[in-house]
Amino acid sequence: MEGKHQEAGNLSFLLLSCFPKRLNRIRRSVSEKDIASLGQRSFYQFYLELPERNEIGYYMSLNFDGMVDLTRKTLMARENPISDSFN
């Protein structure tokens, strides 16, 4: 079962990596940098809240920006990109 921190991290990651064009539709006062920071902190809190110290949360918090960038590039490299296909 997902905790609230893991869910917040996952949603931040999904928004930034798959739907970057929709970010300005959500709230204009929340920037891409703010969402990235929220994702990083959420994954780190997810790591801290588990007694067994889930490594996924730790490494996602350290490499959040790189993972977002890699996922964006991978999605956009497809012949028919799925990113932002639901505009």
mmCIF file of the C-alpha atoms, coordinates in Angstrom:
data_MODEL
# 
_entry.id   MODEL 
# 
loop_
_atom_site.group_PDB 
_atom_site.id 
_atom_site.type_symbol 
_atom_site.label_atom_id 
_atom_site.label_alt_id 
_atom_site.label_comp_id 
_atom_site.label_asym_id 
_atom_site.label_entity_id 
_atom_site.label_seq_id 
_atom_site.pdbx_PDB_ins_code 
_atom_site.Cartn_x 
_atom_site.Cartn_y 
_atom_site.Cartn_z 
_atom_site.occupancy 
_atom_site.B_iso_or_equiv 
_atom_site.pdbx_formal_charge 
_atom_site.auth_seq_id 
_atom_site.auth_comp_id 
_atom_site.auth_asym_id 
_atom_site.auth_atom_id 
_atom_site.pdbx_PDB_model_num 
ATOM 1  C CA . MET A 1 1  ? 0.000  0.000  0.000   1.00 0.00 ? 1  MET A CA 1 
ATOM 2  C CA . GLU A 1 2  ? 1.317  3.411  -0.925  1.00 0.00 ? 2  GLU A CA 1 
ATOM 3  C CA . GLY A 1 3  ? 1.935  5.965  1.761   1.00 0.00 ? 3  GLY A CA 1 
ATOM 4  C CA . LYS A 1 4  ? 1.115  9.621  1.340   1.00 0.00 ? 4  LYS A CA 1 
ATOM 5  C CA . HIS A 1 5  ? 4.745  10.529 0.672   1.00 0.00 ? 5  HIS A CA 1 
ATOM 6  C CA . GLN A 1 6  ? 5.188  7.868  -1.974  1.00 0.00 ? 6  GLN A CA 1 
ATOM 7  C CA . GLU A 1 7  ? 1.955  8.924  -3.660  1.00 0.00 ? 7  GLU A CA 1 
ATOM 8  C CA . ALA A 1 8  ? 3.017  12.598 -3.676  1.00 0.00 ? 8  ALA A CA 1 
ATOM 9  C CA . GLY A 1 9  ? 6.406  11.646 -5.135  1.00 0.00 ? 9  GLY A CA 1 
ATOM 10 C CA . ASN A 1 10 ? 4.809  9.467  -7.799  1.00 0.00 ? 10 ASN A CA 1 
ATOM 11 C CA . LEU A 1 11 ? 2.333  12.166 -8.813  1.00 0.00 ? 11 LEU A CA 1 
ATOM 12 C CA . SER A 1 12 ? 5.072  14.790 -8.990  1.00 0.00 ? 12 SER A CA 1 
ATOM 13 C CA . PHE A 1 13 ? 7.172  12.479 -11.136 1.00 0.00 ? 13 PHE A CA 1 
ATOM 14 C CA . LEU A 1 14 ? 4.252  11.690 -13.435 1.00 0.00 ? 14 LEU A CA 1 
ATOM 15 C CA . LEU A 1 15 ? 3.349  15.344 -13.928 1.00 0.00 ? 15 LEU A CA 1 
ATOM 16 C CA . LEU A 1 16 ? 6.905  16.437 -14.645 1.00 0.00 ? 16 LEU A CA 1 
ATOM 17 C CA . SER A 1 17 ? 7.966  13.549 -16.856 1.00 0.00 ? 17 SER A CA 1 
ATOM 18 C CA . CYS A 1 18 ? 4.816  12.734 -18.822 1.00 0.00 ? 18 CYS A CA 1 
ATOM 19 C CA . PHE A 1 19 ? 2.712  15.881 -18.841 1.00 0.00 ? 19 PHE A CA 1 
ATOM 20 C CA . PRO A 1 20 ? 5.041  18.912 -18.693 1.00 0.00 ? 20 PRO A CA 1 
ATOM 21 C CA . LYS A 1 21 ? 2.801  21.010 -20.974 1.00 0.00 ? 21 LYS A CA 1 
ATOM 22 C CA . ARG A 1 22 ? -0.068 20.657 -18.532 1.00 0.00 ? 22 ARG A CA 1 
ATOM 23 C CA . LEU A 1 23 ? 1.842  22.088 -15.573 1.00 0.00 ? 23 LEU A CA 1 
ATOM 24 C CA . ASN A 1 24 ? 0.826  25.658 -16.311 1.00 0.00 ? 24 ASN A CA 1 
ATOM 25 C CA . ARG A 1 25 ? -2.816 24.582 -16.391 1.00 0.00 ? 25 ARG A CA 1 
ATOM 26 C CA . ILE A 1 26 ? -2.750 23.261 -12.841 1.00 0.00 ? 26 ILE A CA 1 
ATOM 27 C CA . ARG A 1 27 ? -1.829 26.385 -10.894 1.00 0.00 ? 27 ARG A CA 1 
ATOM 28 C CA . ARG A 1 28 ? 0.179  29.218 -12.229 1.00 0.00 ? 28 ARG A CA 1 
ATOM 29 C CA . SER A 1 29 ? 1.645  29.934 -8.800  1.00 0.00 ? 29 SER A CA 1 
ATOM 30 C CA . VAL A 1 30 ? 3.276  26.483 -8.639  1.00 0.00 ? 30 VAL A CA 1 
ATOM 31 C CA . SER A 1 31 ? 6.356  26.226 -10.830 1.00 0.00 ? 31 SER A CA 1 
ATOM 32 C CA . GLU A 1 32 ? 8.040  23.169 -12.292 1.00 0.00 ? 32 GLU A CA 1 
ATOM 33 C CA . LYS A 1 33 ? 10.864 23.714 -9.803  1.00 0.00 ? 33 LYS A CA 1 
ATOM 34 C CA . ASP A 1 34 ? 8.363  23.652 -6.908  1.00 0.00 ? 34 ASP A CA 1 
ATOM 35 C CA . ILE A 1 35 ? 6.867  20.372 -8.098  1.00 0.00 ? 35 ILE A CA 1 
ATOM 36 C CA . ALA A 1 36 ? 10.345 18.849 -8.506  1.00 0.00 ? 36 ALA A CA 1 
ATOM 37 C CA . SER A 1 37 ? 11.268 19.917 -4.989  1.00 0.00 ? 37 SER A CA 1 
ATOM 38 C CA . LEU A 1 38 ? 8.034  18.427 -3.656  1.00 0.00 ? 38 LEU A CA 1 
ATOM 39 C CA . GLY A 1 39 ? 8.786  15.155 -5.454  1.00 0.00 ? 39 GLY A CA 1 
ATOM 40 C CA . GLN A 1 40 ? 12.332 14.956 -4.100  1.00 0.00 ? 40 GLN A CA 1 
ATOM 41 C CA . ARG A 1 41 ? 11.251 15.698 -0.535  1.00 0.00 ? 41 ARG A CA 1 
ATOM 42 C CA . SER A 1 42 ? 8.317  13.296 -0.758  1.00 0.00 ? 42 SER A CA 1 
ATOM 43 C CA . PHE A 1 43 ? 10.500 10.413 -1.896  1.00 0.00 ? 43 PHE A CA 1 
ATOM 44 C CA . TYR A 1 44 ? 13.004 11.143 0.879   1.00 0.00 ? 44 TYR A CA 1 
ATOM 45 C CA . GLN A 1 45 ? 10.231 11.189 3.485   1.00 0.00 ? 45 GLN A CA 1 
ATOM 46 C CA . PHE A 1 46 ? 8.942  7.916  2.012   1.00 0.00 ? 46 PHE A CA 1 
ATOM 47 C CA . TYR A 1 47 ? 12.442 6.504  2.544   1.00 0.00 ? 47 TYR A CA 1 
ATOM 48 C CA . LEU A 1 48 ? 12.541 7.739  6.154   1.00 0.00 ? 48 LEU A CA 1 
ATOM 49 C CA . GLU A 1 49 ? 9.068  6.555  7.161   1.00 0.00 ? 49 GLU A CA 1 
ATOM 50 C CA . LEU A 1 50 ? 9.710  2.864  6.512   1.00 0.00 ? 50 LEU A CA 1 
ATOM 51 C CA . PRO A 1 51 ? 11.583 0.833  9.115   1.00 0.00 ? 51 PRO A CA 1 
ATOM 52 C CA . GLU A 1 52 ? 13.428 -1.158 6.428   1.00 0.00 ? 52 GLU A CA 1 
ATOM 53 C CA . ARG A 1 53 ? 14.516 2.094  4.696   1.00 0.00 ? 53 ARG A CA 1 
ATOM 54 C CA . ASN A 1 54 ? 13.148 1.509  1.217   1.00 0.00 ? 54 ASN A CA 1 
ATOM 55 C CA . GLU A 1 55 ? 16.020 2.184  -1.195  1.00 0.00 ? 55 GLU A CA 1 
ATOM 56 C CA . ILE A 1 56 ? 13.709 3.254  -4.027  1.00 0.00 ? 56 ILE A CA 1 
ATOM 57 C CA . GLY A 1 57 ? 12.639 6.326  -2.058  1.00 0.00 ? 57 GLY A CA 1 
ATOM 58 C CA . TYR A 1 58 ? 16.247 7.202  -1.263  1.00 0.00 ? 58 TYR A CA 1 
ATOM 59 C CA . TYR A 1 59 ? 17.542 6.912  -4.813  1.00 0.00 ? 59 TYR A CA 1 
ATOM 60 C CA . MET A 1 60 ? 14.503 8.632  -6.340  1.00 0.00 ? 60 MET A CA 1 
ATOM 61 C CA . SER A 1 61 ? 15.055 11.558 -3.975  1.00 0.00 ? 61 SER A CA 1 
ATOM 62 C CA . LEU A 1 62 ? 18.704 11.833 -5.029  1.00 0.00 ? 62 LEU A CA 1 
ATOM 63 C CA . ASN A 1 63 ? 18.125 11.343 -8.754  1.00 0.00 ? 63 ASN A CA 1 
ATOM 64 C CA . PHE A 1 64 ? 14.650 12.835 -9.196  1.00 0.00 ? 64 PHE A CA 1 
ATOM 65 C CA . ASP A 1 65 ? 15.587 15.479 -11.798 1.00 0.00 ? 65 ASP A CA 1 
ATOM 66 C CA . GLY A 1 66 ? 17.685 13.027 -13.800 1.00 0.00 ? 66 GLY A CA 1 
ATOM 67 C CA . MET A 1 67 ? 14.917 10.423 -13.821 1.00 0.00 ? 67 MET A CA 1 
ATOM 68 C CA . VAL A 1 68 ? 12.376 13.026 -14.954 1.00 0.00 ? 68 VAL A CA 1 
ATOM 69 C CA . ASP A 1 69 ? 14.694 14.150 -17.757 1.00 0.00 ? 69 ASP A CA 1 
ATOM 70 C CA . LEU A 1 70 ? 15.457 10.577 -18.861 1.00 0.00 ? 70 LEU A CA 1 
ATOM 71 C CA . THR A 1 71 ? 11.769 9.641  -18.881 1.00 0.00 ? 71 THR A CA 1 
ATOM 72 C CA . ARG A 1 72 ? 10.837 12.778 -20.864 1.00 0.00 ? 72 ARG A CA 1 
ATOM 73 C CA . LYS A 1 73 ? 13.526 12.084 -23.459 1.00 0.00 ? 73 LYS A CA 1 
ATOM 74 C CA . THR A 1 74 ? 12.498 8.431  -23.735 1.00 0.00 ? 74 THR A CA 1 
ATOM 75 C CA . LEU A 1 75 ? 8.840  9.296  -24.225 1.00 0.00 ? 75 LEU A CA 1 
ATOM 76 C CA . MET A 1 76 ? 9.587  12.005 -26.769 1.00 0.00 ? 76 MET A CA 1 
ATOM 77 C CA . ALA A 1 77 ? 11.937 9.718  -28.736 1.00 0.00 ? 77 ALA A CA 1 
ATOM 78 C CA . ARG A 1 78 ? 9.077  7.380  -29.554 1.00 0.00 ? 78 ARG A CA 1 
ATOM 79 C CA . GLU A 1 79 ? 7.607  7.595  -33.031 1.00 0.00 ? 79 GLU A CA 1 
ATOM 80 C CA . ASN A 1 80 ? 4.238  8.503  -31.520 1.00 0.00 ? 80 ASN A CA 1 
ATOM 81 C CA . PRO A 1 81 ? 5.025  10.217 -28.214 1.00 0.00 ? 81 PRO A CA 1 
ATOM 82 C CA . ILE A 1 82 ? 2.472  9.496  -25.522 1.00 0.00 ? 82 ILE A CA 1 
ATOM 83 C CA . SER A 1 83 ? 3.505  12.510 -23.494 1.00 0.00 ? 83 SER A CA 1 
ATOM 84 C CA . ASP A 1 84 ? 0.802  15.166 -23.489 1.00 0.00 ? 84 ASP A CA 1 
ATOM 85 C CA . SER A 1 85 ? -1.251 13.220 -26.025 1.00 0.00 ? 85 SER A CA 1 
ATOM 86 C CA . PHE A 1 86 ? -4.411 14.017 -24.097 1.00 0.00 ? 86 PHE A CA 1 
ATOM 87 C CA . ASN A 1 87 ? -4.386 17.817 -24.642 1.00 0.00 ? 87 ASN A CA 1 
# 
